[in-house]
Amino acid sequence: MAHHNPMVVANWKMNTSLADATVLTQSIVHALDAGIQADIVLAPPFVWLYPVKEIITALHHAHIHVGAQTMHEKEEGPYTGEISAMMLKRIADYVLLGHSERAPCGETPEKVNQKVKRALEWNINPIVFAGEETHSTPVSKLLDTLDTLLNGVAKTDYNKLTIVYEPVWAISSLAHAQAITGHALEVVTDAVRKHVGEEPRILYGGSVSASNVSQFMHLPTVDGVVVGSASLKAKEFIEICSLVSAA
């Protein structure tokens, strides 16, 4: 196995006011010991990226990073409302790309692939999402999608990649999240690991909580988790980070 610190990504999605984002960030940074054995990525909405970055920078926490929730594949131009890698460069260390909730916005695997390559050009580490729509989709289809997402990415850049396996059918459903634990998850993540090699981190996403995170982290094929709604609750998110660090 590649020797990575485990990773926890907080995807705040379209949530938080400025006050919420400030309090949440301060709570997390103050609660997590500098010796924590995990990389923590906070991905707030675009409007709060800079204030979140300022809090983390002011408190000098080496293991807490800022991530953007998406970005445009072009550097600049007539794309009203879009944000480019050039704009994110000095604020975000990571960017989430290809989350299933972006599919209605016209994000195909081919378009996400352009974004992955653009992020790497600007030295922003891509966190790339891949997952099947239904429980019965074969693993081979997931691997084909990964090939499209990573098409043309140099193998020398694979150490900058994080790949998230997030089965779409398990999002926002704890019952489904329980169904994916254990053997089924290990089969999929092991197939992904064999497919992409040792360099990228492989995370699991989909209804992750403090009560189930240890089930995911005990699998040797899982390097961390992406947390959705539970990342908006400071106490629970801090507990998740501690459990992942301990694992």
C-alpha positions as CSV (number, residue, x, y, z in Angstrom):
1,M,0.0,0.0,0.0
2,A,1.1,3.6,-0.6
3,H,2.0,5.4,2.6
4,H,-0.5,8.2,2.9
5,N,-1.9,10.1,5.8
6,P,-5.6,9.2,5.8
7,M,-7.8,12.1,4.6
8,V,-11.1,13.5,5.7
9,V,-13.0,15.9,3.3
10,A,-15.8,18.1,4.6
11,N,-18.1,18.9,1.7
12,W,-20.4,21.6,3.0
13,K,-22.3,21.8,-0.3
14,M,-24.7,24.8,-0.5
15,N,-24.9,25.3,3.3
16,T,-23.6,27.8,5.9
17,S,-23.8,31.6,6.4
18,L,-20.6,33.5,6.9
19,A,-21.1,33.3,10.6
20,D,-21.7,29.5,10.4
21,A,-18.6,29.0,8.3
22,T,-16.5,31.0,10.6
23,V,-17.6,29.3,13.8
24,L,-17.4,25.8,12.2
25,T,-13.8,26.4,10.9
26,Q,-12.7,27.9,14.2
27,S,-14.2,25.0,16.2
28,I,-12.5,22.4,14.0
29,V,-9.1,24.1,13.9
30,H,-9.1,24.6,17.7
31,A,-10.3,21.1,18.5
32,L,-7.9,19.1,16.3
33,D,-4.5,18.6,17.8
34,A,-1.5,19.6,15.6
35,G,-0.3,16.0,15.9
36,I,-3.4,14.5,14.2
37,Q,-2.4,11.8,11.8
38,A,-4.8,12.8,9.0
39,D,-5.1,15.5,6.3
40,I,-8.4,17.5,6.7
41,V,-9.9,19.3,3.8
42,L,-12.7,21.9,4.4
43,A,-14.7,22.6,1.2
44,P,-17.0,25.5,1.9
45,P,-19.1,27.4,-0.7
46,F,-17.0,29.7,-3.0
47,V,-18.1,32.9,-1.1
48,W,-16.5,31.6,2.2
49,L,-13.3,30.2,0.7
50,Y,-11.2,33.2,1.6
51,P,-12.4,33.7,5.2
52,V,-12.0,30.0,5.9
53,K,-8.5,30.1,4.4
54,E,-7.7,33.2,6.6
55,I,-8.7,31.4,9.8
56,I,-6.7,28.3,9.0
57,T,-3.6,30.3,8.0
58,A,-3.9,32.5,11.2
59,L,-4.0,29.5,13.4
60,H,-1.1,27.7,11.6
61,H,-2.6,24.2,11.4
62,A,-0.5,22.2,9.0
63,H,-2.9,19.3,8.5
64,I,-6.0,21.4,7.7
65,H,-6.5,22.5,4.1
66,V,-9.0,24.4,2.0
67,G,-10.8,22.8,-0.9
68,A,-13.1,24.3,-3.6
69,Q,-16.3,22.4,-4.5
70,T,-15.7,22.6,-8.2
71,M,-14.1,24.8,-10.9
72,H,-14.4,25.6,-14.6
73,E,-12.1,23.9,-17.1
74,K,-11.1,27.2,-18.8
75,E,-8.7,29.7,-17.3
76,E,-10.8,32.8,-18.0
77,G,-13.4,34.1,-20.4
78,P,-17.1,34.8,-20.9
79,Y,-18.4,32.3,-18.4
80,T,-20.7,34.2,-16.1
81,G,-20.8,32.8,-12.6
82,E,-17.9,30.4,-13.1
83,I,-14.6,30.2,-11.1
84,S,-11.3,29.1,-12.7
85,A,-8.2,27.3,-11.4
86,M,-6.2,30.5,-11.9
87,M,-8.5,32.3,-9.4
88,L,-8.4,29.4,-6.9
89,K,-4.6,28.9,-7.0
90,R,-3.7,30.9,-3.9
91,I,-6.7,30.0,-1.9
92,A,-7.5,26.3,-2.4
93,D,-5.0,23.4,-2.1
94,Y,-7.7,20.9,-3.3
95,V,-10.7,21.0,-5.6
96,L,-13.6,18.5,-5.7
97,L,-14.3,17.4,-9.3
98,G,-17.1,15.3,-10.7
99,H,-19.4,15.0,-7.7
100,S,-22.6,13.4,-8.8
101,E,-24.6,16.4,-7.7
102,R,-22.8,18.3,-10.5
103,A,-24.1,16.0,-13.2
104,P,-27.4,18.1,-13.8
105,C,-25.1,21.0,-14.5
106,G,-23.8,19.3,-17.6
107,E,-20.7,17.7,-16.1
108,T,-19.8,14.6,-18.2
109,P,-16.8,12.5,-17.4
110,E,-15.1,14.0,-20.4
111,K,-15.6,17.6,-19.0
112,V,-14.4,16.5,-15.6
113,N,-11.3,15.1,-17.2
114,Q,-10.5,18.6,-18.7
115,K,-11.0,20.0,-15.2
116,V,-8.6,17.4,-13.6
117,K,-5.9,18.3,-16.1
118,R,-6.4,22.1,-15.6
119,A,-6.3,21.8,-11.8
120,L,-3.0,19.9,-12.1
121,E,-1.5,22.6,-14.4
122,W,-2.2,25.1,-11.6
123,N,-0.9,22.8,-8.8
124,I,-4.3,22.3,-7.2
125,N,-4.8,18.7,-6.1
126,P,-7.9,17.1,-7.6
127,I,-10.3,15.1,-5.5
128,V,-12.1,13.1,-8.2
129,F,-15.5,11.5,-7.7
130,A,-16.6,8.3,-9.4
131,G,-19.6,6.0,-8.5
132,E,-22.4,4.0,-10.0
133,E,-26.0,5.1,-10.2
134,T,-27.5,1.8,-9.1
135,H,-26.6,-1.1,-6.8
136,S,-26.3,-3.5,-9.7
137,T,-23.9,-1.6,-11.9
138,P,-20.8,-3.8,-12.6
139,V,-17.4,-2.7,-11.3
140,S,-16.0,-2.8,-14.8
141,K,-18.2,0.2,-15.8
142,L,-16.8,2.2,-12.8
143,L,-13.3,1.4,-14.0
144,D,-14.2,2.5,-17.6
145,T,-15.4,5.8,-16.1
146,L,-12.2,6.2,-14.2
147,D,-10.2,5.7,-17.4
148,T,-12.2,8.6,-19.0
149,L,-11.8,10.8,-15.9
150,L,-8.0,10.3,-15.9
151,N,-7.4,10.2,-19.6
152,G,-4.2,12.0,-20.5
153,V,-3.2,12.6,-16.9
154,A,0.5,11.8,-16.5
155,K,1.4,8.9,-14.2
156,T,3.9,11.2,-12.5
157,D,0.9,13.3,-11.3
158,Y,-1.0,10.4,-9.8
159,N,0.5,11.1,-6.4
160,K,-1.5,14.4,-6.4
161,L,-4.8,12.7,-7.1
162,T,-7.4,11.6,-4.6
163,I,-10.1,9.3,-5.9
164,V,-13.5,9.1,-4.2
165,Y,-15.7,6.1,-4.6
166,E,-19.2,7.5,-3.9
167,P,-22.0,5.2,-5.0
168,V,-24.8,7.6,-6.0
169,W,-27.4,5.2,-4.6
170,A,-25.8,5.4,-1.1
171,I,-25.9,9.2,-0.8
172,S,-28.3,10.5,1.9
173,S,-29.4,7.0,2.8
174,L,-28.0,5.4,5.9
175,A,-29.6,2.1,5.1
176,H,-27.8,2.0,1.8
177,A,-24.6,3.2,3.4
178,Q,-24.8,0.2,5.8
179,A,-25.3,-2.1,2.8
180,I,-22.1,-0.9,1.1
181,T,-19.9,-1.6,4.1
182,G,-17.6,-4.5,4.5
183,H,-17.0,-7.0,1.7
184,A,-18.8,-5.1,-1.1
185,L,-16.9,-1.9,-0.4
186,E,-13.6,-3.7,-0.2
187,V,-14.2,-5.5,-3.5
188,V,-14.8,-2.1,-5.3
189,T,-12.0,-0.2,-3.7
190,D,-9.6,-3.0,-4.2
191,A,-10.5,-3.1,-7.9
192,V,-10.0,0.7,-8.1
193,R,-6.6,0.4,-6.3
194,K,-5.4,-2.3,-8.7
195,H,-6.6,-0.2,-11.6
196,V,-5.0,3.1,-10.7
197,G,-1.9,1.9,-8.7
198,E,-0.6,2.8,-5.4
199,E,-0.1,6.6,-5.8
200,P,-3.7,8.1,-5.5
201,R,-5.5,8.1,-2.2
202,I,-8.8,6.3,-2.3
203,L,-11.6,7.6,-0.2
204,Y,-15.2,6.5,0.4
205,G,-18.1,8.9,0.3
206,G,-21.8,8.4,0.9
207,S,-23.7,9.0,4.2
208,V,-20.5,8.9,6.3
209,S,-21.1,9.6,10.0
210,A,-19.3,9.2,13.3
211,S,-21.2,6.0,13.9
212,N,-20.1,4.3,10.7
213,V,-16.8,5.8,9.8
214,S,-14.7,3.1,11.6
215,Q,-16.4,0.4,9.4
216,F,-15.0,2.1,6.3
217,M,-11.6,2.9,7.8
218,H,-10.8,-0.6,8.9
219,L,-10.6,-1.7,5.2
220,P,-7.0,-1.7,4.0
221,T,-8.2,-0.4,0.6
222,V,-9.8,2.8,2.0
223,D,-7.5,5.8,2.8
224,G,-10.2,8.2,4.1
225,V,-13.7,9.5,3.7
226,V,-15.7,12.4,2.3
227,V,-18.3,13.7,4.8
228,G,-21.4,15.6,3.7
229,S,-24.1,16.6,6.2
230,A,-22.2,15.4,9.2
231,S,-19.4,17.9,8.4
232,L,-21.8,20.7,9.2
233,K,-21.9,19.6,12.9
234,A,-18.6,20.6,14.5
235,K,-18.7,18.1,17.3
236,E,-19.5,15.1,15.0
237,F,-17.0,16.1,12.3
238,I,-14.2,16.5,14.9
239,E,-15.1,13.0,16.2
240,I,-14.9,11.6,12.6
241,C,-11.5,13.2,12.2
242,S,-10.3,11.7,15.4
243,L,-11.6,8.2,14.5
244,V,-9.9,8.4,11.1
245,S,-6.6,9.6,12.6
246,A,-6.7,6.7,15.1
247,A,-7.5,4.2,12.4
